[in-house]
Amino acid sequence: MAVPVALLLGVLATSDQAGTRAADSPLLGKPAPAIVATTVNGQPFDLAQYRGKWVLVNFFATWCIPCRQEHPDLVQFAARHQAVGDASVIGVVYDDSLDAVRGFLQKEGGTWPMAVDPKSRIALDFGVSGVPESYLITPGGAVAAKIVGGVQASALEDLLSKVKAGTPPGA
């Protein structure tokens, strides 16, 4: 029994990401839940400060292999949009140690705020069922898309272009 489980875990850990997959959510088209928290660096954070920009809210944990796999794509997406000034990435720590997150970010990069969610209230408000999970928020503060599983920078770019043009994420 242990051998098949170990093989399955090995395949899952080394397989390519399936891509950025939009999913249904009761939040689509509605105002995004508030995120008022402290970051892993002890700074205050409020999602409302990002009004006027597209925001990708990414629920993340260092123990999550797909989260670790998607991270370089998030770094790439964040850097591109920081240069343009039209979109930001925001992380929400999902059931993880702050030291582990700080160490991961120091080693792997990622300059966006990582909000601490000690009682999983933020995750509950968004309806997160597991990580990684991301939500694209419009400049007006509404949820435009829910993405389950790991993301890829190119697919995020396509998704952002579609929703900017008014095309539904799954179309």
Secondary structure, DSSP 8 states (H G I E B T S, - for coil): -HHHHHHHHHHHHHS-----EEE--TTBTSB----EEEBTTS-EEEGGGGTTSEEEEEEE-TT-HHHHHHHHHHHHHHHHHHHHTSEEEEEEE-S--HHHHHHHHHHH---S-EE--TTSHHHHHHT--SSSEEEEE-TTSBEEEEEES---HHHHHHHHHHHHTT--TT-
